Structures are given as structure tokens and as C-alpha cells.
Amino acid sequence: MDRSTTAPRLMIVSDLDHTMVDHHDPENLSLLMFNALWEAKYRQDSLLVFSTGRSLTLYKELRKEKPMLTPDITIMSVGTEITYGNLMVPDDGWVEILNQKWDKKIVLEEASKYPELTLQPETEQRPHKVSFYVQKDKAQEVTKALSECFINHGLDVKIIYSGGIDLDILPQGAGKGQALAYLLKKLNDEGKLPKNTLACGDSGNDAELFSIPEVYGVMVSNAQEELLQWHAVNAKGNPNIIHASERCAGGIIQAIGHFSLGPNISPRDIIDLSDNNLEKFDPAYEVVKFYLFLERWRRAEAENSEIYLSNLKAVCGPCGYFVHPSGFEKPLRDCVDALRRCYGDNRGKQFRVWVDQVFYSQVGSETWIVRFKKWELFDDEQYGCLTTALLSSKDVSVSEGLTWLQVHQTWLGEAIPKDQSLWFF
């Protein structure tokens, strides 16, 4: 949260399963569309928040399965945990709030008396969340009985039923909505209240997100009936909440355009990446476009044309060099020549390339340093590296694009492919 001294242009607060992540889309197209848009146009001056019912364990599992971006803030376990940055530093102030009138031991003891409830796996039991499975026809009856029981014990709790099966018991002050309200107040106190906030969800535990004043909301097209019913009763006339016609991340992009929150055309929507309608040099867009072309080239979705390679060579400085994550150094233009032998080598395969956390800084009148994570997906395996690139605007126009002078990469942890010779740029 200390990245910027100014208020974020936009803060997106999104649920994950069936909202940001479409589990019925094996190609992850809508997620990748959002990724490219966010990194090209928003990452530098906006905030991305994931608000999920998943525990830390299941959240990390999802990250290994899907081509997800790294959020600036993560809200987990149905709004009971707030963490910041790559290190996921917990918010101690939020923990103190949730401790009030909460006793997990009593909650477990009383809930165990109801045979209709089945305790969820241990990974889903958190300090301020107790989770069960319950059949839909039993949910209302059990919820009412439990609520009366907890009141008699002097506890101040809330019970949230979502997904047609999940029943979560939380402190009254918890939940996705309260966590968002707390976050907005904290940002406001720091003088960093976002200029606009967009909440995105699909199920009952997302309803609270849409109850926060002055927050835009989108229910993705595949939203569950429980959320649509909540909207019909509580927010039908609210013009700041829409039911998108697009699924999952596609609905989020649609909402950005509907509410005029900023650019809503993903670079993945652009067929000819050589077209450049920029008004000024944009290092983030250049990086996203570069690696998107690499994906299309290897999937044979770009034409096998010398024109493309000559254009790519033209944006590589004559003395530019690439340091491979394994350590060897090679001229950038030789790397472009090497692309000839890998055209279409992933045709028809589940191969994707995306970039994450693209941040740039101008270090001279004509020079930018760009740092980001570059990821590749081969079938079900993800491989990534930390990348630093040096770009220059010397002697080029905006329409020609920035010149790449240096690219230096190092492997990210254990995310290393077996055949490193197929790792380009």
C-alpha cells in the first residue's frame, strides 16, 4: 500500500472462483484478457484486490492452477483475513476488530450438535471462520437455530450461506463487505482513497461488497440465483450495480467500460499488434504487446512473416543484449533470429504467455526501467522469471515504439522448465 503517494486511479475488488476465474474455460481466455488489460493500462497507478472465500492454502493452490496476476491486497476466508503485497503481510488492526465477541471454541461446540452440518476440511477452518457444508433445503432452518444459540452465549456472529452448500460462521464485524469498508477507511486515512472502486462477484457471500456506498458493482453473467435474488430485493434500482452479459473476467472488463472507469479494450482484443495508436510512450503496454506477440508466434496465431520479425528486430537496439535466466548472454537481435525455428511449436497446445506486476520508472529523459514477472504455461505447468528491461525512446517516434536495450531474467524459485533452450526473452 506504500507503492504510491497518490490516490489510486481505480481499485478493483474481485471474488475469484466463477468471477475472476472461469472454471468452465479451460483456455482461461477471459482471465488472460483481463490480465493483459490490467498490466498494460492499470497496474502502475491502480490497486487490484482479490476477495475470496478461499483459505490461504486453497488460494495458493488456485494460483498454481490458473494464470493469475498478483494482487496488491488479498482478502481471504470470507473477509476474515487481510494481507498486503507479495509477502502477504497480515493486517493486525483487522484481527483486533474481529476478536471482539468471538469465541471459536463455543462456535464449534454448538455447531457440532447439528447433524445437518458437515465440517469442511481443516484448511478451511481459520481463526475467525468456521465452515461447514449443508444441504440447501436445511440451510435456512439451521441458520436460524444457530443464530439464536450464539446470541444466548453472548457471541456476536454472522452466518453466511453461499454456493448452495457452503455455510460460514464469522464474527459479526467480518465478511467481504466489512473488510472492504475497513480497507477504504484505511486508505482514506492515508490520503489514498481510490478515485473509483469496482466490486465484482457471483455468489451470496459477495452481496456485502455491493452494499458499500459509492462503490460500483458488477454481478457477472453467470452469477448464482442467491445473489440475483439479493439484488432484486436490495439493489434493483441502484444504477451503480449491473448484471453483466459477459461471464467472469469478461464481465469485469464490461463493467469498466459501462461505468467509464478507464480503458476497457484488452491488448488481446487487438488483432494487429503492429498498429500503434498511442499518444505517448507507454512502457507497460510495450511489454504486454511484446510477450503477447511471442505467444501468438509460437501458437501460430500470427502470420509466419519476415515482416513481423524485421519489425521485432527494429525495436531491439543494435547493441542490445539478453541475459537468459540460466545465465548466458546473447544479443537481442540473435534472439529474434532464433524465433524462426520455433514458429508454431505450440500450435494447438495449451501454451500461454503473460506478464505480472509490470512497474516502470523513467531514469532519464529518454530511458525507462521496467520490472515484471514473465510467465509461461505449458499444459498444466507454469514457469516464471523475474525480468528487468531497459527501454529507450531515443531517435524513435511514439508510433515506432520504444527500443529494447537490455533484458535480464532470473528464475522464480522452482518454476524452471526442464528444457531451458525453449525459453525465449
GIPEFEN-V157272 format. One line per field, one symbol per residue. ss: DSSP state (~ for helix, > for strand, _ for the rest). psi: psi as a letter, one per 20 degrees, with the letter a starting at -180 (. if undefined). burial: I if it has 9 or more other ideal C-beta (glycine too) atoms within 8 Angstrom, else O. A space follows every 10 residues. Layout:
ss = ???
psi = ???
burial = ???
This chain:
ss = __________ >>>>__>___ >_______~~ ~~~~~~~~~~ ~_____>>>> >____~~~~~ ~~~~~_____ __>>>>____ >>>>____>> _~~~~~~~__ ___~~~~~~~ ~______>>_ _~~~_>__>> >>>__~~~~~ ~~~~~~~~~~ ~~____>>>> >>___>>>>> >____~~~~~ ~~~~~~~~~_ ______>>>> >__~~~~~~~ ~____>>>>_ ____~~~~~~ ~~~~______ >>>____~~~ ~~~~~~~~__ ______~~~_ __________ __~~~~~~~~ ~~~~~~~~__ _____~~~~~ ~~~~_>>>>> >>>_____>> >~~~~~~~~~ ~~________ >>>>>>>>>> >>>>__>>>> >>>>>>>>__ >>>>>>>>>> >>________ __>>>>>>>> >________~ ~~___
psi = ijhqirpqhq ppoprfpjfh poijnhikgh ghgggggghh ihghjrpppp oqiqrgghgh ghhhhqmqro qhpporllji ppqpahilpq ohhhghghip lpnhgggggh hiioiipppr qhhiorhkpp prqqqhiigg ggggggghgh ghjjqnrqpp prjjhpoppr qhjarhghgg gggggghghj kkpqhqpoqp riahiihhhj ipqkpqqpor hkqqhhhhgg ghhhkhjoij pqoqiqqchh hggghgggjl iaqjoqhiio goiipokqir pnhghggggg hhggghgijk iqpnphgghh hghhjpqhjq qpoqiihqqq qhhhhghihh ijpjikpjrn pqprqqlopq qpjrhjpqpp prppqqoodj ppprqpppqo qqjpkqrhhh rqpphqppqq qocjmpqgni ijop.
burial = IOOOOOIIII IIIIIIIIII IIOOIOOIOI IIIIIIIIII IIIOOIIIII IIIIIIOIIO OIOOOOIIIO OIIIIIIIII IIIIOOOIOI IOOIIOIIOI OIOIOIIIOI IOOIOOIOOI OOOIIIOIII IIOIOOOIIO OIIOIIIOII OOIOIOIIII IIOOOIIIII IOIIIIIIII IIIIOIIIOO OIOIOIIIII IIIIIIIIII OIOOIIIIII IIIIOIIIOI IOOOIOOOOO IOIIOIIIII IIIIIIIOIO IIOIOIIIOI OOIOOOOIOO IOIIIIIIII IIIIIIIIII OIOOOOOIIO IIIOIIIOOI IIIIIOOOOI IIIOIIOIIO OIIIOIOOOI IIIIIIIIII OOOOOOIIII IIIIIIIIOO OIIIIIIIII IIIOOIOIOO IIIIIIIIIO IOOOIOIOOI OOIOO
